[in-house]
């Protein structure tokens, strides 16, 4: 493991995560060693490595995706789903009040 990572970790900054990811990718440490050294689950370490690989792939693309773009797309999709669901929810609530039913 690199010297930077050996110091006590108070917060997992992007720099610390990237150092851990590079150490695993460059085989300076294993997932098991990193897990034990930093009290992380195997899925946390593997997830960080996967995130790092995706970020690296995106950065090396000819037309890299803006980091905000996927989140903005997801927000837009969720807002559309919410907008589509609201009339049905209002109708159900109105029907319940007309039938004298209470929220269940």
C-alpha positions in Angstrom: 0.0 0.0 0.0 1.2 3.5 -0.6 2.4 5.7 2.2 -0.5 8.1 1.8 -3.0 5.3 2.6 -1.2 4.1 5.7 -2.1 7.2 7.7 -5.3 7.1 9.7 -8.3 7.8 7.5 -10.8 10.2 8.9 -12.7 10.7 5.6 -12.7 8.9 2.3 -11.9 11.7 -0.1 -11.8 11.2 -3.8 -8.0 11.3 -3.7 -7.9 8.5 -1.0 -10.4 6.4 -2.9 -8.4 6.8 -6.1 -5.2 5.8 -4.3 -6.8 2.7 -3.0 -8.2 1.9 -6.5 -4.8 2.4 -8.1 -3.2 0.2 -5.5 -5.6 -2.6 -6.2 -5.4 -2.2 -10.0 -1.6 -2.0 -9.9 -1.5 -5.1 -7.6 0.3 -3.2 -4.9 -2.4 -4.7 -2.6 -5.3 -7.1 -2.8 -9.0 -6.6 -2.1 -8.6 -8.8 1.0 -5.7 -6.8 2.3 -7.4 -3.5 1.6 -10.6 -4.8 3.3 -8.7 -5.7 6.4 -6.5 -2.6 6.5 -9.4 -0.2 6.2 -12.2 -2.2 7.8 -14.2 -2.2 4.5 -16.4 -4.9 3.2 -15.2 -6.7 0.0 -18.1 -5.2 -1.9 -17.1 -1.7 -0.8 -13.5 -2.2 -2.1 -14.7 -3.9 -5.3 -17.4 -1.2 -5.8 -14.7 1.5 -5.6 -12.5 -0.3 -8.1 -15.5 -0.7 -10.5 -16.4 3.0 -10.1 -12.7 3.9 -10.8 -12.7 1.8 -13.9 -15.9 3.3 -15.2 -14.6 6.8 -14.5 -11.3 6.1 -16.2 -13.1 4.6 -19.3 -15.3 7.7 -19.5 -12.3 10.1 -19.1 -10.6 8.3 -22.0 -13.5 8.5 -24.4 -13.3 10.8 -27.4 -16.5 12.5 -26.2 -16.6 11.9 -22.4 -19.9 12.1 -20.6 -20.4 15.1 -18.3 -20.6 13.8 -14.7 -23.8 15.7 -14.2 -25.5 14.3 -17.3 -26.5 10.9 -16.0 -27.9 12.4 -12.8 -29.8 15.0 -14.6 -31.3 12.4 -16.9 -32.3 10.3 -13.9 -33.9 13.3 -12.2 -35.8 14.1 -15.3 -37.0 10.5 -15.6 -38.1 10.4 -12.0 -39.9 13.7 -12.3 -41.8 12.4 -15.4 -42.8 9.2 -13.5 -43.9 11.3 -10.5 -46.0 13.5 -12.8 -47.6 10.5 -14.4 -48.4 8.9 -11.0 -49.9 11.9 -9.3 -53.3 12.0 -11.2 -53.9 8.3 -10.3 -52.9 8.9 -6.7 -55.2 11.9 -6.4 -58.1 9.9 -8.0 -57.6 7.0 -5.5 -57.5 9.4 -2.6 -60.7 11.1 -3.9 -62.4 7.7 -4.3 -61.4 6.7 -0.8 -62.9 9.8 0.6 -66.1 9.3 -1.3 -66.4 5.7 -0.1 -65.6 6.8 3.4 -62.4 4.7 3.7 -59.5 5.9 5.7 -55.8 5.7 4.8 -54.5 2.2 5.2 
